[in-house]
Amino acid sequence: MQRYAVFDLDETITTRGTWGRFVSQAVKGHPHKFLGLWIRAAIGQLVYKLGPKERIFVKRGMLRWSLSGKSRVELQALADKFADEEIRSGIRPGALMQIAAHRDAGDYILIASAGADIVVEAIAKRLGIDTVISTKLAWTGEGENQICARHFGSENCYGPGKLVRLRKCLETFPDFQREHAHITVYSDSHSDLPVLKFADKGVSVNGDSKLLKAAEVYGFETVNWSV
Protein backbone atom coordinates (compact mmCIF):
# COMPACT_ATOMS: atom_id res chain seq x y z
CA MET A 1 0.00 0.00 0.00
CA GLN A 2 1.35 3.41 -1.01
CA ARG A 3 1.32 5.95 1.81
CA TYR A 4 0.97 9.71 1.35
CA ALA A 5 1.58 12.51 3.87
CA VAL A 6 -0.06 15.84 3.08
CA PHE A 7 1.04 18.89 5.08
CA ASP A 8 -0.60 22.29 5.24
CA LEU A 9 2.07 25.00 5.39
CA ASP A 10 0.99 28.12 7.29
CA GLU A 11 0.98 27.54 11.06
CA THR A 12 1.31 23.79 10.49
CA ILE A 13 4.85 23.52 9.20
CA THR A 14 5.62 27.19 9.85
CA THR A 15 4.93 28.92 13.15
CA ARG A 16 3.21 31.87 11.45
CA GLY A 17 1.34 32.60 8.25
CA THR A 18 3.45 33.42 5.21
CA TRP A 19 1.25 35.52 2.90
CA GLY A 20 0.92 38.68 4.99
CA ARG A 21 4.59 38.71 5.96
CA PHE A 22 5.76 38.09 2.41
CA VAL A 23 3.69 40.88 0.85
CA SER A 24 4.80 43.21 3.66
CA GLN A 25 8.42 42.54 2.76
CA ALA A 26 7.60 43.28 -0.88
CA VAL A 27 6.61 46.86 0.03
CA LYS A 28 9.24 47.38 2.71
CA GLY A 29 10.75 50.83 2.33
CA HIS A 30 7.61 52.22 0.69
CA PRO A 31 5.49 53.60 3.58
CA HIS A 32 2.56 54.68 1.37
CA LYS A 33 2.31 51.20 -0.12
CA PHE A 34 2.67 49.52 3.25
CA LEU A 35 -0.15 51.62 4.70
CA GLY A 36 -2.29 51.12 1.61
CA LEU A 37 -1.68 47.38 1.73
CA TRP A 38 -3.02 46.96 5.24
CA ILE A 39 -5.90 49.40 4.78
CA ARG A 40 -6.89 47.37 1.72
CA ALA A 41 -6.52 44.14 3.69
CA ALA A 42 -8.73 45.46 6.51
CA ILE A 43 -11.43 46.60 4.10
CA GLY A 44 -11.24 43.29 2.26
CA GLN A 45 -11.63 41.32 5.48
CA LEU A 46 -14.68 43.36 6.44
CA VAL A 47 -16.31 42.89 3.03
CA TYR A 48 -15.48 39.17 3.11
CA LYS A 49 -17.05 38.67 6.53
CA LEU A 50 -20.16 40.75 5.83
CA GLY A 51 -20.87 39.84 2.23
CA PRO A 52 -20.81 37.10 -0.38
CA LYS A 53 -17.20 37.67 -1.46
CA GLU A 54 -14.84 34.69 -1.50
CA ARG A 55 -11.70 34.67 0.63
CA ILE A 56 -9.45 35.24 -2.39
CA PHE A 57 -11.04 38.71 -2.69
CA VAL A 58 -8.93 39.78 0.30
CA LYS A 59 -5.74 38.27 -1.09
CA ARG A 60 -6.33 39.79 -4.53
CA GLY A 61 -6.54 43.28 -3.02
CA MET A 62 -3.30 42.71 -1.14
CA LEU A 63 -1.68 41.32 -4.29
CA ARG A 64 -2.49 44.48 -6.23
CA TRP A 65 -0.98 46.71 -3.56
CA SER A 66 2.22 44.72 -3.12
CA LEU A 67 3.35 42.21 -5.74
CA SER A 68 1.69 43.22 -9.01
CA GLY A 69 4.00 45.08 -11.36
CA LYS A 70 7.15 43.57 -9.86
CA SER A 71 9.39 41.35 -11.94
CA ARG A 72 9.49 37.60 -11.48
CA VAL A 73 13.25 37.82 -10.92
CA GLU A 74 12.78 40.31 -8.07
CA LEU A 75 9.97 38.35 -6.42
CA GLN A 76 11.81 35.05 -6.74
CA ALA A 77 14.83 36.55 -4.99
CA LEU A 78 12.54 37.88 -2.27
CA ALA A 79 10.84 34.48 -1.91
CA ASP A 80 14.20 32.71 -1.65
CA LYS A 81 15.35 35.12 1.06
CA PHE A 82 12.03 34.69 2.88
CA ALA A 83 12.29 30.89 2.68
CA ASP A 84 15.85 30.89 3.98
CA GLU A 85 14.72 32.86 7.03
CA GLU A 86 11.76 30.52 7.60
CA ILE A 87 14.03 27.51 7.57
CA ARG A 88 16.38 29.20 10.06
CA SER A 89 13.78 30.28 12.59
CA GLY A 90 10.18 29.80 11.47
CA ILE A 91 9.60 26.04 11.24
CA ARG A 92 7.88 24.01 13.96
CA PRO A 93 10.32 21.44 15.41
CA GLY A 94 7.64 18.74 15.31
CA ALA A 95 7.06 19.37 11.62
CA LEU A 96 10.70 18.68 10.80
CA MET A 97 10.62 15.45 12.81
CA GLN A 98 7.38 14.28 11.20
CA ILE A 99 8.57 15.04 7.67
CA ALA A 100 11.76 13.09 8.38
CA ALA A 101 9.75 10.16 9.77
CA HIS A 102 7.59 9.98 6.65
CA ARG A 103 10.64 10.24 4.42
CA ASP A 104 12.40 7.43 6.31
CA ALA A 105 9.26 5.29 5.93
CA GLY A 106 9.28 5.80 2.16
CA ASP A 107 6.02 7.77 2.15
CA TYR A 108 5.22 10.29 -0.59
CA ILE A 109 5.20 13.81 0.91
CA LEU A 110 3.17 16.77 -0.37
CA ILE A 111 2.43 20.31 0.76
CA ALA A 112 -1.10 21.63 0.11
CA SER A 113 -1.39 25.30 1.01
CA ALA A 114 -3.46 28.39 0.28
CA GLY A 115 -0.18 30.30 0.22
CA ALA A 116 1.32 31.81 -2.92
CA ASP A 117 3.21 29.28 -5.02
CA ILE A 118 6.39 31.35 -5.22
CA VAL A 119 6.75 31.20 -1.43
CA VAL A 120 5.39 27.70 -0.81
CA GLU A 121 7.64 26.17 -3.45
CA ALA A 122 10.71 27.97 -2.11
CA ILE A 123 10.09 26.61 1.40
CA ALA A 124 9.21 23.14 0.10
CA LYS A 125 12.45 23.01 -1.90
CA ARG A 126 14.46 23.64 1.25
CA LEU A 127 12.54 20.92 3.07
CA GLY A 128 13.20 18.45 0.25
CA ILE A 129 9.52 18.22 -0.74
CA ASP A 130 8.93 18.05 -4.49
CA THR A 131 5.13 18.16 -4.81
CA VAL A 132 3.33 21.39 -3.95
CA ILE A 133 -0.31 22.38 -4.34
CA SER A 134 -0.84 26.11 -3.77
CA THR A 135 -2.44 29.32 -5.01
CA LYS A 136 -0.69 30.34 -8.20
CA LEU A 137 0.44 33.82 -9.09
CA ALA A 138 -0.14 34.96 -12.67
CA TRP A 139 2.50 36.55 -14.88
CA THR A 140 2.61 38.70 -17.99
CA GLY A 141 5.50 38.78 -20.46
CA GLU A 142 8.12 36.12 -21.09
CA GLY A 143 11.38 34.89 -19.57
CA GLU A 144 13.25 37.37 -17.40
CA ASN A 145 10.77 40.06 -18.43
CA GLN A 146 7.84 38.42 -16.68
CA ILE A 147 5.82 40.75 -14.46
CA CYS A 148 3.42 39.75 -11.68
CA ALA A 149 -0.17 40.33 -12.78
CA ARG A 150 -2.99 41.96 -10.82
CA HIS A 151 -4.87 38.66 -10.50
CA PHE A 152 -4.05 35.11 -9.43
CA GLY A 153 -3.36 32.32 -11.88
CA SER A 154 -5.59 29.79 -10.09
CA GLU A 155 -8.46 29.55 -7.67
CA ASN A 156 -7.59 29.97 -4.01
CA CYS A 157 -6.25 26.64 -2.72
CA TYR A 158 -8.47 26.84 0.34
CA GLY A 159 -11.30 24.88 1.96
CA PRO A 160 -13.18 22.60 -0.46
CA GLY A 161 -11.02 23.96 -3.28
CA LYS A 162 -7.93 22.50 -1.66
CA LEU A 163 -9.54 19.06 -1.64
CA VAL A 164 -10.37 19.36 -5.35
CA ARG A 165 -6.76 20.29 -6.11
CA LEU A 166 -5.41 17.48 -3.93
CA ARG A 167 -7.58 14.86 -5.62
CA LYS A 168 -6.48 16.03 -9.06
CA CYS A 169 -2.83 15.97 -8.01
CA LEU A 170 -3.00 12.46 -6.56
CA GLU A 171 -4.69 11.18 -9.69
CA THR A 172 -1.65 12.21 -11.74
CA PHE A 173 0.50 9.68 -9.89
CA PRO A 174 0.69 6.52 -12.01
CA ASP A 175 0.57 4.21 -8.99
CA PHE A 176 -2.26 6.00 -7.16
CA GLN A 177 -5.42 4.07 -6.38
CA ARG A 178 -7.53 5.55 -3.61
CA GLU A 179 -8.65 2.18 -2.30
CA HIS A 180 -5.03 1.05 -2.02
CA ALA A 181 -3.59 4.28 -0.60
CA HIS A 182 -3.23 5.50 2.97
CA ILE A 183 -3.36 9.28 3.27
CA THR A 184 -2.40 11.28 6.35
CA VAL A 185 -3.23 15.00 6.44
CA TYR A 186 -1.74 17.52 8.87
CA SER A 187 -3.35 20.93 9.44
CA ASP A 188 -3.82 23.63 12.06
CA SER A 189 -7.04 25.04 10.61
CA HIS A 190 -10.74 24.16 10.58
CA SER A 191 -10.80 25.43 6.97
CA ASP A 192 -9.02 22.19 6.04
CA LEU A 193 -11.84 20.03 7.38
CA PRO A 194 -12.76 18.74 3.87
CA VAL A 195 -9.20 17.51 3.34
CA LEU A 196 -8.91 16.06 6.84
CA LYS A 197 -12.16 14.12 6.40
CA PHE A 198 -10.91 12.80 3.04
CA ALA A 199 -7.80 11.41 4.70
CA ASP A 200 -7.44 8.00 6.29
CA LYS A 201 -5.79 9.79 9.20
CA GLY A 202 -6.38 13.44 10.07
CA VAL A 203 -4.03 15.22 12.44
CA SER A 204 -4.74 18.56 14.14
CA VAL A 205 -1.43 20.38 14.56
CA ASN A 206 -1.65 23.16 17.16
CA GLY A 207 -5.23 23.37 15.94
CA ASP A 208 -7.53 26.37 16.18
CA SER A 209 -10.54 26.11 18.49
CA LYS A 210 -12.94 25.02 15.74
CA LEU A 211 -10.57 22.31 14.56
CA LEU A 212 -10.08 20.99 18.09
CA LYS A 213 -13.84 20.61 18.43
CA ALA A 214 -14.01 18.88 15.05
CA ALA A 215 -11.17 16.58 16.10
CA GLU A 216 -13.34 15.23 18.90
CA VAL A 217 -16.22 14.60 16.50
CA TYR A 218 -14.20 12.97 13.70
CA GLY A 219 -11.50 11.30 15.76
CA PHE A 220 -8.56 13.30 14.47
CA GLU A 221 -5.29 12.99 16.34
CA THR A 222 -4.16 16.18 18.07
CA VAL A 223 -0.49 17.12 18.42
CA ASN A 224 1.67 20.02 19.56
CA TRP A 225 4.60 20.66 17.26
CA SER A 226 5.89 23.74 19.04
CA VAL A 227 8.28 21.71 21.20
C-alpha positions as CSV (number, residue, x, y, z in Angstrom):
1,M,0.0,0.0,0.0
2,Q,1.3,3.4,-1.0
3,R,1.3,5.9,1.8
4,Y,1.0,9.7,1.4
5,A,1.6,12.5,3.9
6,V,-0.1,15.8,3.1
7,F,1.0,18.9,5.1
8,D,-0.6,22.3,5.2
9,L,2.1,25.0,5.4
10,D,1.0,28.1,7.3
11,E,1.0,27.5,11.1
12,T,1.3,23.8,10.5
13,I,4.9,23.5,9.2
14,T,5.6,27.2,9.9
15,T,4.9,28.9,13.1
16,R,3.2,31.9,11.5
17,G,1.3,32.6,8.3
18,T,3.4,33.4,5.2
19,W,1.3,35.5,2.9
20,G,0.9,38.7,5.0
21,R,4.6,38.7,6.0
22,F,5.8,38.1,2.4
23,V,3.7,40.9,0.9
24,S,4.8,43.2,3.7
25,Q,8.4,42.5,2.8
26,A,7.6,43.3,-0.9
27,V,6.6,46.9,0.0
28,K,9.2,47.4,2.7
29,G,10.8,50.8,2.3
30,H,7.6,52.2,0.7
31,P,5.5,53.6,3.6
32,H,2.6,54.7,1.4
33,K,2.3,51.2,-0.1
34,F,2.7,49.5,3.2
35,L,-0.1,51.6,4.7
36,G,-2.3,51.1,1.6
37,L,-1.7,47.4,1.7
38,W,-3.0,47.0,5.2
39,I,-5.9,49.4,4.8
40,R,-6.9,47.4,1.7
41,A,-6.5,44.1,3.7
42,A,-8.7,45.5,6.5
43,I,-11.4,46.6,4.1
44,G,-11.2,43.3,2.3
45,Q,-11.6,41.3,5.5
46,L,-14.7,43.4,6.4
47,V,-16.3,42.9,3.0
48,Y,-15.5,39.2,3.1
49,K,-17.0,38.7,6.5
50,L,-20.2,40.7,5.8
51,G,-20.9,39.8,2.2
52,P,-20.8,37.1,-0.4
53,K,-17.2,37.7,-1.5
54,E,-14.8,34.7,-1.5
55,R,-11.7,34.7,0.6
56,I,-9.5,35.2,-2.4
57,F,-11.0,38.7,-2.7
58,V,-8.9,39.8,0.3
59,K,-5.7,38.3,-1.1
60,R,-6.3,39.8,-4.5
61,G,-6.5,43.3,-3.0
62,M,-3.3,42.7,-1.1
63,L,-1.7,41.3,-4.3
64,R,-2.5,44.5,-6.2
65,W,-1.0,46.7,-3.6
66,S,2.2,44.7,-3.1
67,L,3.4,42.2,-5.7
68,S,1.7,43.2,-9.0
69,G,4.0,45.1,-11.4
70,K,7.1,43.6,-9.9
71,S,9.4,41.4,-11.9
72,R,9.5,37.6,-11.5
73,V,13.2,37.8,-10.9
74,E,12.8,40.3,-8.1
75,L,10.0,38.4,-6.4
76,Q,11.8,35.0,-6.7
77,A,14.8,36.5,-5.0
78,L,12.5,37.9,-2.3
79,A,10.8,34.5,-1.9
80,D,14.2,32.7,-1.7
81,K,15.3,35.1,1.1
82,F,12.0,34.7,2.9
83,A,12.3,30.9,2.7
84,D,15.9,30.9,4.0
85,E,14.7,32.9,7.0
86,E,11.8,30.5,7.6
87,I,14.0,27.5,7.6
88,R,16.4,29.2,10.1
89,S,13.8,30.3,12.6
90,G,10.2,29.8,11.5
91,I,9.6,26.0,11.2
92,R,7.9,24.0,14.0
93,P,10.3,21.4,15.4
94,G,7.6,18.7,15.3
95,A,7.1,19.4,11.6
96,L,10.7,18.7,10.8
97,M,10.6,15.4,12.8
98,Q,7.4,14.3,11.2
99,I,8.6,15.0,7.7
100,A,11.8,13.1,8.4
101,A,9.7,10.2,9.8
102,H,7.6,10.0,6.7
103,R,10.6,10.2,4.4
104,D,12.4,7.4,6.3
105,A,9.3,5.3,5.9
106,G,9.3,5.8,2.2
107,D,6.0,7.8,2.1
108,Y,5.2,10.3,-0.6
109,I,5.2,13.8,0.9
110,L,3.2,16.8,-0.4
111,I,2.4,20.3,0.8
112,A,-1.1,21.6,0.1
113,S,-1.4,25.3,1.0
114,A,-3.5,28.4,0.3
115,G,-0.2,30.3,0.2
116,A,1.3,31.8,-2.9
117,D,3.2,29.3,-5.0
118,I,6.4,31.4,-5.2
119,V,6.7,31.2,-1.4
120,V,5.4,27.7,-0.8
121,E,7.6,26.2,-3.5
122,A,10.7,28.0,-2.1
123,I,10.1,26.6,1.4
124,A,9.2,23.1,0.1
125,K,12.5,23.0,-1.9
126,R,14.5,23.6,1.2
127,L,12.5,20.9,3.1
128,G,13.2,18.4,0.2
129,I,9.5,18.2,-0.7
130,D,8.9,18.0,-4.5
131,T,5.1,18.2,-4.8
132,V,3.3,21.4,-4.0
133,I,-0.3,22.4,-4.3
134,S,-0.8,26.1,-3.8
135,T,-2.4,29.3,-5.0
136,K,-0.7,30.3,-8.2
137,L,0.4,33.8,-9.1
138,A,-0.1,35.0,-12.7
139,W,2.5,36.6,-14.9
140,T,2.6,38.7,-18.0
141,G,5.5,38.8,-20.5
142,E,8.1,36.1,-21.1
143,G,11.4,34.9,-19.6
144,E,13.2,37.4,-17.4
145,N,10.8,40.1,-18.4
146,Q,7.8,38.4,-16.7
147,I,5.8,40.7,-14.5
148,C,3.4,39.8,-11.7
149,A,-0.2,40.3,-12.8
150,R,-3.0,42.0,-10.8
151,H,-4.9,38.7,-10.5
152,F,-4.1,35.1,-9.4
153,G,-3.4,32.3,-11.9
154,S,-5.6,29.8,-10.1
155,E,-8.5,29.6,-7.7
156,N,-7.6,30.0,-4.0
157,C,-6.2,26.6,-2.7
158,Y,-8.5,26.8,0.3
159,G,-11.3,24.9,2.0
160,P,-13.2,22.6,-0.5
161,G,-11.0,24.0,-3.3
162,K,-7.9,22.5,-1.7
163,L,-9.5,19.1,-1.6
164,V,-10.4,19.4,-5.4
165,R,-6.8,20.3,-6.1
166,L,-5.4,17.5,-3.9
167,R,-7.6,14.9,-5.6
168,K,-6.5,16.0,-9.1
169,C,-2.8,16.0,-8.0
170,L,-3.0,12.5,-6.6
171,E,-4.7,11.2,-9.7
172,T,-1.6,12.2,-11.7
173,F,0.5,9.7,-9.9
174,P,0.7,6.5,-12.0
175,D,0.6,4.2,-9.0
176,F,-2.3,6.0,-7.2
177,Q,-5.4,4.1,-6.4
178,R,-7.5,5.6,-3.6
179,E,-8.6,2.2,-2.3
180,H,-5.0,1.0,-2.0
181,A,-3.6,4.3,-0.6
182,H,-3.2,5.5,3.0
183,I,-3.4,9.3,3.3
184,T,-2.4,11.3,6.3
185,V,-3.2,15.0,6.4
186,Y,-1.7,17.5,8.9
187,S,-3.3,20.9,9.4
188,D,-3.8,23.6,12.1
189,S,-7.0,25.0,10.6
190,H,-10.7,24.2,10.6
191,S,-10.8,25.4,7.0
192,D,-9.0,22.2,6.0
193,L,-11.8,20.0,7.4
194,P,-12.8,18.7,3.9
195,V,-9.2,17.5,3.3
196,L,-8.9,16.1,6.8
197,K,-12.2,14.1,6.4
198,F,-10.9,12.8,3.0
199,A,-7.8,11.4,4.7
200,D,-7.4,8.0,6.3
201,K,-5.8,9.8,9.2
202,G,-6.4,13.4,10.1
203,V,-4.0,15.2,12.4
204,S,-4.7,18.6,14.1
205,V,-1.4,20.4,14.6
206,N,-1.6,23.2,17.2
207,G,-5.2,23.4,15.9
208,D,-7.5,26.4,16.2
209,S,-10.5,26.1,18.5
210,K,-12.9,25.0,15.7
211,L,-10.6,22.3,14.6
212,L,-10.1,21.0,18.1
213,K,-13.8,20.6,18.4
214,A,-14.0,18.9,15.1
215,A,-11.2,16.6,16.1
216,E,-13.3,15.2,18.9
217,V,-16.2,14.6,16.5
218,Y,-14.2,13.0,13.7
219,G,-11.5,11.3,15.8
220,F,-8.6,13.3,14.5
221,E,-5.3,13.0,16.3
222,T,-4.2,16.2,18.1
223,V,-0.5,17.1,18.4
224,N,1.7,20.0,19.6
225,W,4.6,20.7,17.3
226,S,5.9,23.7,19.0
227,V,8.3,21.7,21.2
